[in-house]
Amino acid sequence: MISRYARFYDIQYITIGNHVRIDDFCILSGNIFIGNYIHISAFCALYGSKGIILHDFSGLSPRTTIFSASDDFSGDFLTGPMVGKEYTNVKGGEVTIGEYTQIGANSIILPNLKIGEGVAVGALSLVNKSIDSWGIYGGIPVKFIRKRSKGLINCKKKLLDEK
């Protein structure tokens, strides 16, 4: 289920699995792999020039933005897509979001990091580093809050057994 109001750029580099919902006003651009049973809520933006992977049963709450690359804002280079690559210094790396992970509303995910399996990131968080599996994280920058239950793994088993 993909909204007719979602926008895709470089579609040849985007893979979308089964049981995926992409809501209104989302932007997906670049090298993006979306697994199965994933919900991308309204107004999300995925900028995947260096790669983004969303594993099965993960989700993005409204207005989440994922960057896999960033301009160099040091002042030594120009920035933006309208300037030749020889004048910019874009850096980054793949962003991986683990299975069973949910990212809270208005969160920002920066380039070149891994969010482990079973993570819950609170709303309005800035993920600027890789974070370990099965934890609840939040804040600016994101910090560990507490461990998260693995009970939802049983829900997956039941869902898949029904099929």
PyMOL commands that place a pseudoatom at each C-alpha (Angstrom):
pseudoatom trace, name=CA, resn=MET, resi=1, chain=A, elem=C, hetatm=0, pos=[0.000, 0.000, 0.000]
pseudoatom trace, name=CA, resn=ILE, resi=2, chain=A, elem=C, hetatm=0, pos=[1.817, 3.052, -1.301]
pseudoatom trace, name=CA, resn=SER, resi=3, chain=A, elem=C, hetatm=0, pos=[0.176, 6.463, -1.250]
pseudoatom trace, name=CA, resn=ARG, resi=4, chain=A, elem=C, hetatm=0, pos=[-0.135, 8.189, -4.582]
pseudoatom trace, name=CA, resn=TYR, resi=5, chain=A, elem=C, hetatm=0, pos=[1.218, 11.255, -2.761]
pseudoatom trace, name=CA, resn=ALA, resi=6, chain=A, elem=C, hetatm=0, pos=[4.526, 9.596, -1.866]
pseudoatom trace, name=CA, resn=ARG, resi=7, chain=A, elem=C, hetatm=0, pos=[7.488, 10.564, -4.063]
pseudoatom trace, name=CA, resn=PHE, resi=8, chain=A, elem=C, hetatm=0, pos=[10.280, 8.307, -5.282]
pseudoatom trace, name=CA, resn=TYR, resi=9, chain=A, elem=C, hetatm=0, pos=[13.559, 9.371, -6.884]
pseudoatom trace, name=CA, resn=ASP, resi=10, chain=A, elem=C, hetatm=0, pos=[16.122, 6.997, -8.412]
pseudoatom trace, name=CA, resn=ILE, resi=11, chain=A, elem=C, hetatm=0, pos=[13.444, 4.303, -8.275]
pseudoatom trace, name=CA, resn=GLN, resi=12, chain=A, elem=C, hetatm=0, pos=[15.786, 1.795, -9.927]
pseudoatom trace, name=CA, resn=TYR, resi=13, chain=A, elem=C, hetatm=0, pos=[17.754, 1.681, -6.645]
pseudoatom trace, name=CA, resn=ILE, resi=14, chain=A, elem=C, hetatm=0, pos=[14.737, 1.166, -4.358]
pseudoatom trace, name=CA, resn=THR, resi=15, chain=A, elem=C, hetatm=0, pos=[13.542, -2.307, -3.307]
pseudoatom trace, name=CA, resn=ILE, resi=16, chain=A, elem=C, hetatm=0, pos=[10.240, -2.729, -1.471]
pseudoatom trace, name=CA, resn=GLY, resi=17, chain=A, elem=C, hetatm=0, pos=[9.199, -6.012, 0.176]
pseudoatom trace, name=CA, resn=ASN, resi=18, chain=A, elem=C, hetatm=0, pos=[5.744, -7.409, 0.938]
pseudoatom trace, name=CA, resn=HIS, resi=19, chain=A, elem=C, hetatm=0, pos=[3.184, -6.025, 3.373]
pseudoatom trace, name=CA, resn=VAL, resi=20, chain=A, elem=C, hetatm=0, pos=[4.649, -2.505, 3.218]
pseudoatom trace, name=CA, resn=ARG, resi=21, chain=A, elem=C, hetatm=0, pos=[2.707, 0.709, 3.725]
pseudoatom trace, name=CA, resn=ILE, resi=22, chain=A, elem=C, hetatm=0, pos=[4.138, 4.080, 2.718]
pseudoatom trace, name=CA, resn=ASP, resi=23, chain=A, elem=C, hetatm=0, pos=[1.886, 6.990, 3.681]
pseudoatom trace, name=CA, resn=ASP, resi=24, chain=A, elem=C, hetatm=0, pos=[1.236, 10.422, 2.164]
pseudoatom trace, name=CA, resn=PHE, resi=25, chain=A, elem=C, hetatm=0, pos=[3.998, 12.936, 1.502]
pseudoatom trace, name=CA, resn=CYS, resi=26, chain=A, elem=C, hetatm=0, pos=[6.963, 10.616, 2.033]
pseudoatom trace, name=CA, resn=ILE, resi=27, chain=A, elem=C, hetatm=0, pos=[10.149, 11.114, 0.005]
pseudoatom trace, name=CA, resn=LEU, resi=28, chain=A, elem=C, hetatm=0, pos=[12.374, 8.149, -0.818]
pseudoatom trace, name=CA, resn=SER, resi=29, chain=A, elem=C, hetatm=0, pos=[15.537, 8.810, -2.781]
pseudoatom trace, name=CA, resn=GLY, resi=30, chain=A, elem=C, hetatm=0, pos=[18.612, 6.761, -3.547]
pseudoatom trace, name=CA, resn=ASN, resi=31, chain=A, elem=C, hetatm=0, pos=[19.701, 3.256, -2.576]
pseudoatom trace, name=CA, resn=ILE, resi=32, chain=A, elem=C, hetatm=0, pos=[16.964, 2.000, -0.228]
pseudoatom trace, name=CA, resn=PHE, resi=33, chain=A, elem=C, hetatm=0, pos=[16.021, -1.549, 0.749]
pseudoatom trace, name=CA, resn=ILE, resi=34, chain=A, elem=C, hetatm=0, pos=[12.691, -1.963, 2.563]
pseudoatom trace, name=CA, resn=GLY, resi=35, chain=A, elem=C, hetatm=0, pos=[11.959, -5.420, 3.991]
pseudoatom trace, name=CA, resn=ASN, resi=36, chain=A, elem=C, hetatm=0, pos=[8.569, -6.959, 4.830]
pseudoatom trace, name=CA, resn=TYR, resi=37, chain=A, elem=C, hetatm=0, pos=[5.841, -5.798, 7.223]
pseudoatom trace, name=CA, resn=ILE, resi=38, chain=A, elem=C, hetatm=0, pos=[7.055, -2.224, 7.365]
pseudoatom trace, name=CA, resn=HIS, resi=39, chain=A, elem=C, hetatm=0, pos=[5.132, 1.013, 7.876]
pseudoatom trace, name=CA, resn=ILE, resi=40, chain=A, elem=C, hetatm=0, pos=[6.592, 4.354, 6.843]
pseudoatom trace, name=CA, resn=SER, resi=41, chain=A, elem=C, hetatm=0, pos=[4.312, 7.049, 8.250]
pseudoatom trace, name=CA, resn=ALA, resi=42, chain=A, elem=C, hetatm=0, pos=[3.362, 10.362, 6.653]
pseudoatom trace, name=CA, resn=PHE, resi=43, chain=A, elem=C, hetatm=0, pos=[6.004, 13.010, 5.932]
pseudoatom trace, name=CA, resn=CYS, resi=44, chain=A, elem=C, hetatm=0, pos=[9.001, 10.699, 6.354]
pseudoatom trace, name=CA, resn=ALA, resi=45, chain=A, elem=C, hetatm=0, pos=[12.096, 11.338, 4.238]
pseudoatom trace, name=CA, resn=LEU, resi=46, chain=A, elem=C, hetatm=0, pos=[14.716, 8.709, 3.386]
pseudoatom trace, name=CA, resn=TYR, resi=47, chain=A, elem=C, hetatm=0, pos=[17.805, 10.074, 1.642]
pseudoatom trace, name=CA, resn=GLY, resi=48, chain=A, elem=C, hetatm=0, pos=[19.706, 6.958, 0.659]
pseudoatom trace, name=CA, resn=SER, resi=49, chain=A, elem=C, hetatm=0, pos=[22.604, 8.039, -1.538]
pseudoatom trace, name=CA, resn=LYS, resi=50, chain=A, elem=C, hetatm=0, pos=[24.956, 5.864, 0.564]
pseudoatom trace, name=CA, resn=GLY, resi=51, chain=A, elem=C, hetatm=0, pos=[22.305, 3.232, 1.372]
pseudoatom trace, name=CA, resn=ILE, resi=52, chain=A, elem=C, hetatm=0, pos=[19.440, 2.666, 3.802]
pseudoatom trace, name=CA, resn=ILE, resi=53, chain=A, elem=C, hetatm=0, pos=[18.214, -0.765, 4.935]
pseudoatom trace, name=CA, resn=LEU, resi=54, chain=A, elem=C, hetatm=0, pos=[14.992, -1.250, 6.907]
pseudoatom trace, name=CA, resn=HIS, resi=55, chain=A, elem=C, hetatm=0, pos=[14.706, -4.829, 8.130]
pseudoatom trace, name=CA, resn=ASP, resi=56, chain=A, elem=C, hetatm=0, pos=[11.399, -6.699, 8.564]
pseudoatom trace, name=CA, resn=PHE, resi=57, chain=A, elem=C, hetatm=0, pos=[8.813, -5.508, 11.098]
pseudoatom trace, name=CA, resn=SER, resi=58, chain=A, elem=C, hetatm=0, pos=[10.428, -2.100, 11.515]
pseudoatom trace, name=CA, resn=GLY, resi=59, chain=A, elem=C, hetatm=0, pos=[8.670, 1.235, 11.228]
pseudoatom trace, name=CA, resn=LEU, resi=60, chain=A, elem=C, hetatm=0, pos=[9.096, 4.975, 10.998]
pseudoatom trace, name=CA, resn=SER, resi=61, chain=A, elem=C, hetatm=0, pos=[6.700, 7.306, 12.807]
pseudoatom trace, name=CA, resn=PRO, resi=62, chain=A, elem=C, hetatm=0, pos=[5.587, 10.585, 11.172]
pseudoatom trace, name=CA, resn=ARG, resi=63, chain=A, elem=C, hetatm=0, pos=[8.238, 13.098, 10.091]
pseudoatom trace, name=CA, resn=THR, resi=64, chain=A, elem=C, hetatm=0, pos=[11.197, 10.805, 10.657]
pseudoatom trace, name=CA, resn=THR, resi=65, chain=A, elem=C, hetatm=0, pos=[14.186, 11.680, 8.450]
pseudoatom trace, name=CA, resn=ILE, resi=66, chain=A, elem=C, hetatm=0, pos=[17.051, 9.335, 7.615]
pseudoatom trace, name=CA, resn=PHE, resi=67, chain=A, elem=C, hetatm=0, pos=[20.240, 10.688, 6.034]
pseudoatom trace, name=CA, resn=SER, resi=68, chain=A, elem=C, hetatm=0, pos=[22.871, 8.323, 4.639]
pseudoatom trace, name=CA, resn=ALA, resi=69, chain=A, elem=C, hetatm=0, pos=[25.099, 11.223, 3.546]
pseudoatom trace, name=CA, resn=SER, resi=70, chain=A, elem=C, hetatm=0, pos=[25.829, 14.788, 4.586]
pseudoatom trace, name=CA, resn=ASP, resi=71, chain=A, elem=C, hetatm=0, pos=[27.578, 17.795, 3.127]
pseudoatom trace, name=CA, resn=ASP, resi=72, chain=A, elem=C, hetatm=0, pos=[30.761, 19.120, 4.742]
pseudoatom trace, name=CA, resn=PHE, resi=73, chain=A, elem=C, hetatm=0, pos=[29.728, 22.333, 6.519]
pseudoatom trace, name=CA, resn=SER, resi=74, chain=A, elem=C, hetatm=0, pos=[33.273, 23.243, 7.664]
pseudoatom trace, name=CA, resn=GLY, resi=75, chain=A, elem=C, hetatm=0, pos=[33.428, 26.154, 5.245]
pseudoatom trace, name=CA, resn=ASP, resi=76, chain=A, elem=C, hetatm=0, pos=[36.117, 24.517, 3.113]
pseudoatom trace, name=CA, resn=PHE, resi=77, chain=A, elem=C, hetatm=0, pos=[33.607, 23.230, 0.534]
pseudoatom trace, name=CA, resn=LEU, resi=78, chain=A, elem=C, hetatm=0, pos=[30.414, 24.331, -1.167]
pseudoatom trace, name=CA, resn=THR, resi=79, chain=A, elem=C, hetatm=0, pos=[27.199, 22.505, -0.313]
pseudoatom trace, name=CA, resn=GLY, resi=80, chain=A, elem=C, hetatm=0, pos=[24.101, 21.372, -2.121]
pseudoatom trace, name=CA, resn=PRO, resi=81, chain=A, elem=C, hetatm=0, pos=[23.070, 19.373, -5.174]
pseudoatom trace, name=CA, resn=MET, resi=82, chain=A, elem=C, hetatm=0, pos=[23.338, 22.309, -7.586]
pseudoatom trace, name=CA, resn=VAL, resi=83, chain=A, elem=C, hetatm=0, pos=[27.132, 22.520, -7.174]
pseudoatom trace, name=CA, resn=GLY, resi=84, chain=A, elem=C, hetatm=0, pos=[29.531, 20.180, -9.000]
pseudoatom trace, name=CA, resn=LYS, resi=85, chain=A, elem=C, hetatm=0, pos=[30.906, 17.254, -6.983]
pseudoatom trace, name=CA, resn=GLU, resi=86, chain=A, elem=C, hetatm=0, pos=[34.435, 18.627, -7.359]
pseudoatom trace, name=CA, resn=TYR, resi=87, chain=A, elem=C, hetatm=0, pos=[33.439, 21.555, -5.100]
pseudoatom trace, name=CA, resn=THR, resi=88, chain=A, elem=C, hetatm=0, pos=[31.690, 19.526, -2.390]
pseudoatom trace, name=CA, resn=ASN, resi=89, chain=A, elem=C, hetatm=0, pos=[32.767, 16.989, 0.201]
pseudoatom trace, name=CA, resn=VAL, resi=90, chain=A, elem=C, hetatm=0, pos=[29.788, 14.716, 0.772]
pseudoatom trace, name=CA, resn=LYS, resi=91, chain=A, elem=C, hetatm=0, pos=[30.453, 12.017, 3.355]
pseudoatom trace, name=CA, resn=GLY, resi=92, chain=A, elem=C, hetatm=0, pos=[28.392, 9.298, 4.929]
pseudoatom trace, name=CA, resn=GLY, resi=93, chain=A, elem=C, hetatm=0, pos=[27.613, 5.631, 4.915]
pseudoatom trace, name=CA, resn=GLU, resi=94, chain=A, elem=C, hetatm=0, pos=[24.860, 3.086, 5.018]
pseudoatom trace, name=CA, resn=VAL, resi=95, chain=A, elem=C, hetatm=0, pos=[22.145, 3.310, 7.675]
pseudoatom trace, name=CA, resn=THR, resi=96, chain=A, elem=C, hetatm=0, pos=[20.771, -0.032, 8.882]
pseudoatom trace, name=CA, resn=ILE, resi=97, chain=A, elem=C, hetatm=0, pos=[17.626, -0.306, 10.963]
pseudoatom trace, name=CA, resn=GLY, resi=98, chain=A, elem=C, hetatm=0, pos=[17.213, -3.701, 12.606]
pseudoatom trace, name=CA, resn=GLU, resi=99, chain=A, elem=C, hetatm=0, pos=[14.239, -6.018, 12.651]
pseudoatom trace, name=CA, resn=TYR, resi=100, chain=A, elem=C, hetatm=0, pos=[11.432, -5.078, 15.125]
pseudoatom trace, name=CA, resn=THR, resi=101, chain=A, elem=C, hetatm=0, pos=[12.708, -1.503, 15.442]
pseudoatom trace, name=CA, resn=GLN, resi=102, chain=A, elem=C, hetatm=0, pos=[10.422, 1.525, 15.707]
pseudoatom trace, name=CA, resn=ILE, resi=103, chain=A, elem=C, hetatm=0, pos=[11.627, 5.095, 15.269]
pseudoatom trace, name=CA, resn=GLY, resi=104, chain=A, elem=C, hetatm=0, pos=[9.567, 7.782, 17.044]
pseudoatom trace, name=CA, resn=ALA, resi=105, chain=A, elem=C, hetatm=0, pos=[7.993, 10.834, 15.408]
pseudoatom trace, name=CA, resn=ASN, resi=106, chain=A, elem=C, hetatm=0, pos=[10.186, 13.733, 14.301]
pseudoatom trace, name=CA, resn=SER, resi=107, chain=A, elem=C, hetatm=0, pos=[13.395, 11.798, 14.869]
pseudoatom trace, name=CA, resn=ILE, resi=108, chain=A, elem=C, hetatm=0, pos=[16.545, 12.322, 12.804]
pseudoatom trace, name=CA, resn=ILE, resi=109, chain=A, elem=C, hetatm=0, pos=[18.881, 9.463, 11.890]
pseudoatom trace, name=CA, resn=LEU, resi=110, chain=A, elem=C, hetatm=0, pos=[22.367, 10.553, 10.784]
pseudoatom trace, name=CA, resn=PRO, resi=111, chain=A, elem=C, hetatm=0, pos=[24.624, 8.688, 8.302]
pseudoatom trace, name=CA, resn=ASN, resi=112, chain=A, elem=C, hetatm=0, pos=[26.833, 5.668, 8.712]
pseudoatom trace, name=CA, resn=LEU, resi=113, chain=A, elem=C, hetatm=0, pos=[25.266, 3.898, 11.677]
pseudoatom trace, name=CA, resn=LYS, resi=114, chain=A, elem=C, hetatm=0, pos=[23.379, 0.799, 12.743]
pseudoatom trace, name=CA, resn=ILE, resi=115, chain=A, elem=C, hetatm=0, pos=[20.296, 0.697, 14.893]
pseudoatom trace, name=CA, resn=GLY, resi=116, chain=A, elem=C, hetatm=0, pos=[20.104, -2.768, 16.398]
pseudoatom trace, name=CA, resn=GLU, resi=117, chain=A, elem=C, hetatm=0, pos=[17.289, -5.284, 16.387]
pseudoatom trace, name=CA, resn=GLY, resi=118, chain=A, elem=C, hetatm=0, pos=[14.296, -4.564, 18.606]
pseudoatom trace, name=CA, resn=VAL, resi=119, chain=A, elem=C, hetatm=0, pos=[15.122, -0.918, 19.331]
pseudoatom trace, name=CA, resn=ALA, resi=120, chain=A, elem=C, hetatm=0, pos=[12.521, 1.709, 20.181]
pseudoatom trace, name=CA, resn=VAL, resi=121, chain=A, elem=C, hetatm=0, pos=[13.638, 5.303, 19.619]
pseudoatom trace, name=CA, resn=GLY, resi=122, chain=A, elem=C, hetatm=0, pos=[11.538, 7.963, 21.335]
pseudoatom trace, name=CA, resn=ALA, resi=123, chain=A, elem=C, hetatm=0, pos=[9.978, 10.915, 19.534]
pseudoatom trace, name=CA, resn=LEU, resi=124, chain=A, elem=C, hetatm=0, pos=[12.132, 13.969, 18.789]
pseudoatom trace, name=CA, resn=SER, resi=125, chain=A, elem=C, hetatm=0, pos=[15.392, 12.014, 19.065]
pseudoatom trace, name=CA, resn=LEU, resi=126, chain=A, elem=C, hetatm=0, pos=[18.688, 12.588, 17.272]
pseudoatom trace, name=CA, resn=VAL, resi=127, chain=A, elem=C, hetatm=0, pos=[20.409, 9.290, 16.469]
pseudoatom trace, name=CA, resn=ASN, resi=128, chain=A, elem=C, hetatm=0, pos=[24.033, 10.272, 15.851]
pseudoatom trace, name=CA, resn=LYS, resi=129, chain=A, elem=C, hetatm=0, pos=[25.700, 6.958, 16.746]
pseudoatom trace, name=CA, resn=SER, resi=130, chain=A, elem=C, hetatm=0, pos=[25.044, 3.247, 16.353]
pseudoatom trace, name=CA, resn=ILE, resi=131, chain=A, elem=C, hetatm=0, pos=[22.844, 1.830, 19.106]
pseudoatom trace, name=CA, resn=ASP, resi=132, chain=A, elem=C, hetatm=0, pos=[22.613, -1.661, 20.573]
pseudoatom trace, name=CA, resn=SER, resi=133, chain=A, elem=C, hetatm=0, pos=[19.758, -4.126, 20.169]
pseudoatom trace, name=CA, resn=TRP, resi=134, chain=A, elem=C, hetatm=0, pos=[16.731, -4.463, 22.422]
pseudoatom trace, name=CA, resn=GLY, resi=135, chain=A, elem=C, hetatm=0, pos=[16.857, -1.095, 24.109]
pseudoatom trace, name=CA, resn=ILE, resi=136, chain=A, elem=C, hetatm=0, pos=[14.695, 1.962, 24.427]
pseudoatom trace, name=CA, resn=TYR, resi=137, chain=A, elem=C, hetatm=0, pos=[16.542, 5.149, 23.502]
pseudoatom trace, name=CA, resn=GLY, resi=138, chain=A, elem=C, hetatm=0, pos=[15.632, 8.814, 23.324]
pseudoatom trace, name=CA, resn=GLY, resi=139, chain=A, elem=C, hetatm=0, pos=[16.868, 12.376, 23.451]
pseudoatom trace, name=CA, resn=ILE, resi=140, chain=A, elem=C, hetatm=0, pos=[19.215, 14.791, 21.706]
pseudoatom trace, name=CA, resn=PRO, resi=141, chain=A, elem=C, hetatm=0, pos=[21.617, 13.123, 21.270]
pseudoatom trace, name=CA, resn=VAL, resi=142, chain=A, elem=C, hetatm=0, pos=[20.029, 9.731, 21.788]
pseudoatom trace, name=CA, resn=LYS, resi=143, chain=A, elem=C, hetatm=0, pos=[20.772, 7.964, 25.072]
pseudoatom trace, name=CA, resn=PHE, resi=144, chain=A, elem=C, hetatm=0, pos=[19.958, 4.517, 26.424]
pseudoatom trace, name=CA, resn=ILE, resi=145, chain=A, elem=C, hetatm=0, pos=[16.894, 4.597, 28.688]
pseudoatom trace, name=CA, resn=ARG, resi=146, chain=A, elem=C, hetatm=0, pos=[16.220, 0.935, 29.482]
pseudoatom trace, name=CA, resn=LYS, resi=147, chain=A, elem=C, hetatm=0, pos=[16.032, -2.582, 28.067]
pseudoatom trace, name=CA, resn=ARG, resi=148, chain=A, elem=C, hetatm=0, pos=[13.094, -3.531, 25.834]
pseudoatom trace, name=CA, resn=SER, resi=149, chain=A, elem=C, hetatm=0, pos=[11.078, -6.768, 26.033]
pseudoatom trace, name=CA, resn=LYS, resi=150, chain=A, elem=C, hetatm=0, pos=[11.526, -9.357, 23.286]
pseudoatom trace, name=CA, resn=GLY, resi=151, chain=A, elem=C, hetatm=0, pos=[7.885, -10.485, 23.549]
pseudoatom trace, name=CA, resn=LEU, resi=152, chain=A, elem=C, hetatm=0, pos=[7.030, -9.243, 20.091]
pseudoatom trace, name=CA, resn=ILE, resi=153, chain=A, elem=C, hetatm=0, pos=[9.124, -12.045, 18.571]
pseudoatom trace, name=CA, resn=ASN, resi=154, chain=A, elem=C, hetatm=0, pos=[6.290, -14.421, 19.565]
pseudoatom trace, name=CA, resn=CYS, resi=155, chain=A, elem=C, hetatm=0, pos=[3.822, -12.164, 17.752]
pseudoatom trace, name=CA, resn=LYS, resi=156, chain=A, elem=C, hetatm=0, pos=[5.876, -12.531, 14.573]
pseudoatom trace, name=CA, resn=LYS, resi=157, chain=A, elem=C, hetatm=0, pos=[5.888, -16.325, 14.911]
pseudoatom trace, name=CA, resn=LYS, resi=158, chain=A, elem=C, hetatm=0, pos=[2.100, -16.414, 15.305]
pseudoatom trace, name=CA, resn=LEU, resi=159, chain=A, elem=C, hetatm=0, pos=[1.588, -14.073, 12.348]
pseudoatom trace, name=CA, resn=LEU, resi=160, chain=A, elem=C, hetatm=0, pos=[3.798, -16.134, 10.067]
pseudoatom trace, name=CA, resn=ASP, resi=161, chain=A, elem=C, hetatm=0, pos=[2.249, -19.436, 11.268]
pseudoatom trace, name=CA, resn=GLU, resi=162, chain=A, elem=C, hetatm=0, pos=[-1.188, -18.118, 10.208]
pseudoatom trace, name=CA, resn=LYS, resi=163, chain=A, elem=C, hetatm=0, pos=[0.038, -17.669, 6.630]
for i in range(1, 163): cmd.bond("trace and resi %d" % i, "trace and resi %d" % (i + 1))
show_as sticks, trace
zoom trace
